[in-house]
Amino acid sequence: MSDRLLRLIGALLLALFCLGGSASSAFAITCTVGISPFIFPSLDATTGSAADTVGAATLNCNGVAANRPVRFCIGIDGGTAFDATSRFMTNGGSQLRFQLFTDSARTIPWGSWMPSLYGGGFQFDGTNVNGSGTFTIPIFGRILPNQQSISDGVYSSALTAIATYESNSFVPCPAAGDGTTATSFNALVRVTAACTISASNLNFGAINLLTSNVDATSNISAQCANGAPYNIGLSAGNGPGATVAVRQMTQGANTLNYSLYRDSSRTGVWGNTIGTDTVAATGTGVAQSFIVYGRIPPQTTPGPGAYTDTIVVTLTF
């Protein structure tokens, strides 16, 4: 073979090599992923209900050839703490279970491939890209139900999302891709020190002459967030001249004296001055029961009829 022919072949190979290199660099794809803080609405854990919210992952790409799709393989790690079924937001030593999902029905957890978590991450194909494009993918969050014993406060988890991406790829995730991008974000919720209260009626029944004590009891049910201190007070009622020491039931112009107590020996009057005559307790997240001890003392028996009074129960926390 002549020297001239060898030079021609070498020049041709060099031209092909340069052509191939310029084509590759013309379509160098770069992408980034971002996730804003994932903030749940304030939570009243005492209801025991689930709480949902929706966040989003935003993907931005440049250098994509016209009309070529971009495949993303997006994984989210376990965050600050997790187990085989859920992630945890933490507040000191307290943990609140939550999970992130790929579907609005919240049945498919959004995990990761490396390390393997909750069956893997999420595959997304972005289409109609011409040079650059932005894609928004919803992330469905849920605080899991039946966590009434959680204490109030702000709970958080620090998570990391890692995504690989590749243009015009049909390889199922997980795939190495053309590049990798990562971002960190926080999941947050405020658990409120919420309380609820209810009370049953106090019925002394049918009585005749009031020559001895007539006793009866009723029940108050209070439910407050775990660790939340609270006080329960009882008003003096609606009787004319009534006090928390001597309340009055009425029937027309007639009155009937009675009292309400915090203890079965009926020595501690139940009133509404915190630190003096209310009942103090600390919430456990579930309903707590308190007995109201009522007594009608001996007195001149008023006229016959149904005697009633209305007591306002106040829970302060």
PLY file of the C-alpha trace (Angstrom):
ply
format ascii 1.0
element vertex 317
property float x
property float y
property float z
element edge 316
property int vertex1
property int vertex2
end_header
0.00 0.00 0.00
1.46 3.41 -0.93
2.30 6.10 1.61
-0.27 8.38 -0.01
-3.07 5.85 0.53
-2.09 5.34 4.17
-2.17 9.10 4.74
-5.66 9.29 3.19
-6.97 6.49 5.46
-5.46 8.14 8.55
-7.01 11.47 7.67
-10.41 9.83 7.15
-10.28 8.06 10.53
-9.31 11.30 12.25
-12.21 13.14 10.61
-14.65 10.43 11.73
-13.29 10.55 15.26
-13.68 14.33 15.42
-17.17 14.14 13.96
-18.21 11.60 16.58
-16.76 13.69 19.40
-18.58 16.84 18.31
-21.91 15.01 18.07
-21.56 13.65 21.62
-20.67 17.04 23.13
-23.54 18.73 21.28
-26.02 16.68 23.29
-24.35 16.58 26.75
-27.33 16.44 29.10
-27.33 17.89 32.62
-30.24 17.72 35.08
-30.91 18.85 38.65
-33.55 17.79 41.18
-35.05 19.95 43.92
-37.63 19.26 46.65
-39.04 22.02 48.84
-39.57 21.45 52.59
-42.34 18.89 53.01
-44.65 20.55 55.55
-47.69 18.79 56.96
-50.61 20.78 58.43
-50.66 21.09 62.22
-51.70 17.76 63.73
-54.11 17.01 66.55
-52.81 13.54 67.38
-55.59 12.86 69.90
-58.04 12.18 67.05
-55.99 9.15 65.95
-56.61 10.07 62.30
-54.15 10.06 59.41
-52.99 13.42 58.03
-52.13 13.91 54.35
-50.27 16.49 52.30
-48.69 16.73 48.84
-45.20 17.95 47.97
-43.27 17.94 44.71
-39.95 17.09 43.11
-38.86 19.55 40.41
-36.51 18.32 37.67
-34.67 20.72 35.35
-32.68 19.51 32.31
-30.49 21.14 29.67
-28.72 19.83 26.59
-31.47 17.40 25.55
-31.74 16.60 21.85
-35.01 17.64 20.25
-37.97 15.32 20.88
-35.96 12.86 22.94
-37.43 11.70 26.27
-35.45 11.78 29.50
-35.72 8.89 31.92
-35.28 9.64 35.62
-34.68 7.08 38.37
-35.46 8.90 41.64
-34.83 7.42 45.07
-35.55 8.95 48.49
-33.69 7.62 51.53
-35.15 6.75 54.93
-34.42 10.15 56.45
-33.50 10.76 60.08
-35.03 7.46 61.25
-37.00 4.65 59.63
-37.93 1.00 59.87
-39.23 -1.65 57.48
-42.68 -0.05 57.15
-42.38 3.70 57.69
-40.18 6.74 58.17
-40.07 8.75 61.42
-40.07 12.43 62.20
-38.45 13.05 65.56
-38.67 15.53 68.42
-36.07 14.68 71.02
-36.76 11.09 72.00
-40.29 11.06 70.50
-40.92 9.57 67.06
-43.87 10.15 64.73
-44.51 7.66 61.92
-45.01 8.99 58.39
-44.51 7.80 54.84
-43.98 9.18 51.33
-45.79 7.62 48.38
-45.67 7.71 44.59
-49.47 7.46 44.15
-52.38 9.59 45.37
-54.04 6.53 46.95
-50.93 6.28 49.13
-50.41 2.57 48.59
-46.93 2.53 46.97
-44.14 3.85 49.23
-41.46 5.99 47.59
-38.20 4.33 48.52
-34.79 3.88 46.96
-32.71 1.29 45.11
-29.36 2.06 46.76
-29.77 1.19 49.51
-32.81 -0.97 48.91
-35.79 0.60 50.70
-39.56 0.09 50.39
-39.31 -1.75 47.08
-37.28 0.90 45.23
-37.62 4.44 43.94
-39.74 5.99 41.21
-39.24 5.89 37.42
-40.35 8.96 35.48
-40.12 9.72 31.75
-40.08 13.37 30.72
-41.23 13.99 27.16
-41.52 16.87 24.65
-38.10 18.21 25.57
-36.34 20.47 23.09
-32.97 21.45 24.50
-34.24 22.15 28.03
-37.24 21.24 30.12
-38.75 21.32 33.61
-40.83 18.54 35.13
-42.81 18.50 38.37
-43.59 15.18 40.05
-46.00 15.04 43.02
-44.94 13.35 46.24
-47.82 12.15 48.40
-47.22 12.24 52.15
-49.15 10.74 55.04
-48.76 10.81 58.81
-49.93 7.37 59.81
-53.03 6.99 62.06
-53.37 5.72 65.63
-50.54 7.72 67.21
-52.53 9.34 70.02
-49.71 8.90 72.55
-47.36 11.24 70.71
-46.43 14.39 72.65
-46.87 17.90 71.30
-44.06 19.81 69.61
-42.35 20.23 66.23
-41.27 16.99 64.55
-38.86 16.77 61.60
-36.87 14.40 59.42
-33.92 15.22 57.14
-34.13 13.29 53.85
-32.03 13.01 50.70
-33.26 12.34 47.17
-30.87 10.99 44.51
-31.80 10.81 40.82
-30.00 9.35 37.83
-31.05 10.55 34.38
-30.51 9.55 30.77
-31.75 10.87 27.42
-33.60 8.55 25.07
-33.15 5.55 27.38
-35.40 2.54 27.53
-33.46 0.72 30.26
-35.73 0.15 33.30
-34.74 1.76 36.59
-32.42 1.55 38.36
-29.96 2.59 35.67
-26.60 4.31 35.77
-27.73 6.96 33.27
-25.83 9.93 31.86
-25.52 11.63 35.23
-26.62 11.87 38.85
-28.16 14.70 40.85
-29.11 14.91 44.53
-30.91 17.21 46.93
-31.75 17.32 50.63
-35.07 18.39 52.15
-36.93 18.26 55.45
-40.31 16.81 56.41
-41.96 18.84 59.18
-45.13 18.88 61.30
-46.29 20.63 64.46
-48.22 18.38 66.83
-50.57 20.63 68.80
-51.40 20.34 72.50
-55.06 19.82 71.66
-57.68 18.72 74.20
-61.33 17.64 74.17
-63.74 17.16 77.06
-67.20 15.71 77.68
-69.36 15.13 80.74
-72.34 13.00 81.75
-75.33 14.24 83.75
-75.39 13.94 87.54
-78.71 12.41 88.54
-79.63 12.19 92.24
-82.80 10.26 91.40
-86.13 10.50 93.24
-85.90 11.59 96.88
-88.36 12.19 99.71
-87.50 13.97 102.95
-83.98 15.40 103.08
-83.05 14.15 106.56
-79.69 12.60 105.48
-77.08 12.94 102.75
-78.10 11.95 99.23
-75.05 11.05 97.12
-74.54 10.47 93.40
-71.70 10.51 90.90
-71.13 11.43 87.27
-68.18 11.24 84.89
-65.98 13.68 83.01
-63.84 12.43 80.11
-60.82 14.50 79.01
-58.37 13.76 76.22
-55.19 15.83 75.78
-51.94 15.40 73.89
-49.40 13.23 75.65
-47.42 15.28 78.17
-49.73 18.31 78.01
-50.68 19.59 81.52
-54.27 20.71 82.01
-56.87 21.68 84.62
-60.59 20.88 84.83
-62.86 23.38 86.56
-66.59 23.39 87.38
-68.66 26.57 87.48
-70.92 27.55 90.39
-74.00 26.88 88.28
-77.09 29.04 87.67
-78.79 29.03 91.08
-79.46 32.43 92.70
-76.58 33.18 95.07
-74.84 29.86 94.29
-71.13 29.39 94.99
-68.79 26.50 94.22
-69.13 25.49 97.88
-72.95 25.51 97.89
-74.63 25.18 94.52
-78.37 25.33 93.95
-80.76 23.39 91.79
-83.99 25.23 91.03
-87.61 24.46 90.26
-89.42 27.69 89.63
-88.81 29.86 92.69
-87.81 26.87 94.82
-84.16 25.99 95.42
-82.29 22.87 96.55
-78.74 23.10 97.90
-76.07 20.62 96.76
-72.29 20.40 96.34
-69.76 18.83 93.97
-66.48 17.31 95.13
-63.19 16.03 93.71
-62.85 13.11 96.13
-64.98 10.20 97.27
-64.87 11.40 100.89
-66.52 14.59 99.65
-64.17 16.97 101.44
-62.54 18.78 98.48
-65.01 21.08 96.75
-64.65 21.12 92.97
-64.55 24.70 91.74
-62.93 26.69 88.95
-59.90 28.44 90.50
-56.73 26.85 89.11
-54.31 25.88 91.85
-57.06 25.99 94.49
-60.03 23.77 93.71
-59.69 22.44 90.15
-58.45 18.99 89.12
-54.97 18.99 87.54
-53.73 16.23 85.23
-51.30 15.52 82.42
-52.46 14.23 79.07
-51.61 10.76 77.83
-53.03 11.13 74.31
-56.03 8.93 75.15
-59.20 9.66 77.10
-58.83 10.00 80.89
-61.82 9.62 83.22
-62.63 11.77 86.29
-65.45 11.17 88.77
-67.60 14.04 90.02
-68.88 13.28 93.54
-72.21 14.98 94.24
-74.04 15.41 97.53
-77.36 16.88 98.63
-76.98 17.56 102.37
-79.83 17.45 104.91
-82.05 20.53 104.62
-85.64 21.65 104.70
-87.34 19.70 101.94
-88.59 22.09 99.24
-91.79 21.64 97.25
-92.11 18.64 94.94
-90.94 18.75 91.31
-87.89 18.29 89.09
-84.91 20.36 90.23
-82.09 21.13 87.80
-78.93 23.15 87.42
-76.39 23.63 84.62
-72.66 23.36 85.33
-70.07 24.55 82.84
-67.02 22.27 82.67
-63.87 24.17 81.64
-60.64 22.50 80.54
-57.61 24.80 80.61
-54.32 23.72 78.98
0 1
1 2
2 3
3 4
4 5
5 6
6 7
7 8
8 9
9 10
10 11
11 12
12 13
13 14
14 15
15 16
16 17
17 18
18 19
19 20
20 21
21 22
22 23
23 24
24 25
25 26
26 27
27 28
28 29
29 30
30 31
31 32
32 33
33 34
34 35
35 36
36 37
37 38
38 39
39 40
40 41
41 42
42 43
43 44
44 45
45 46
46 47
47 48
48 49
49 50
50 51
51 52
52 53
53 54
54 55
55 56
56 57
57 58
58 59
59 60
60 61
61 62
62 63
63 64
64 65
65 66
66 67
67 68
68 69
69 70
70 71
71 72
72 73
73 74
74 75
75 76
76 77
77 78
78 79
79 80
80 81
81 82
82 83
83 84
84 85
85 86
86 87
87 88
88 89
89 90
90 91
91 92
92 93
93 94
94 95
95 96
96 97
97 98
98 99
99 100
100 101
101 102
102 103
103 104
104 105
105 106
106 107
107 108
108 109
109 110
110 111
111 112
112 113
113 114
114 115
115 116
116 117
117 118
118 119
119 120
120 121
121 122
122 123
123 124
124 125
125 126
126 127
127 128
128 129
129 130
130 131
131 132
132 133
133 134
134 135
135 136
136 137
137 138
138 139
139 140
140 141
141 142
142 143
143 144
144 145
145 146
146 147
147 148
148 149
149 150
150 151
151 152
152 153
153 154
154 155
155 156
156 157
157 158
158 159
159 160
160 161
161 162
162 163
163 164
164 165
165 166
166 167
167 168
168 169
169 170
170 171
171 172
172 173
173 174
174 175
175 176
176 177
177 178
178 179
179 180
180 181
181 182
182 183
183 184
184 185
185 186
186 187
187 188
188 189
189 190
190 191
191 192
192 193
193 194
194 195
195 196
196 197
197 198
198 199
199 200
200 201
201 202
202 203
203 204
204 205
205 206
206 207
207 208
208 209
209 210
210 211
211 212
212 213
213 214
214 215
215 216
216 217
217 218
218 219
219 220
220 221
221 222
222 223
223 224
224 225
225 226
226 227
227 228
228 229
229 230
230 231
231 232
232 233
233 234
234 235
235 236
236 237
237 238
238 239
239 240
240 241
241 242
242 243
243 244
244 245
245 246
246 247
247 248
248 249
249 250
250 251
251 252
252 253
253 254
254 255
255 256
256 257
257 258
258 259
259 260
260 261
261 262
262 263
263 264
264 265
265 266
266 267
267 268
268 269
269 270
270 271
271 272
272 273
273 274
274 275
275 276
276 277
277 278
278 279
279 280
280 281
281 282
282 283
283 284
284 285
285 286
286 287
287 288
288 289
289 290
290 291
291 292
292 293
293 294
294 295
295 296
296 297
297 298
298 299
299 300
300 301
301 302
302 303
303 304
304 305
305 306
306 307
307 308
308 309
309 310
310 311
311 312
312 313
313 314
314 315
315 316
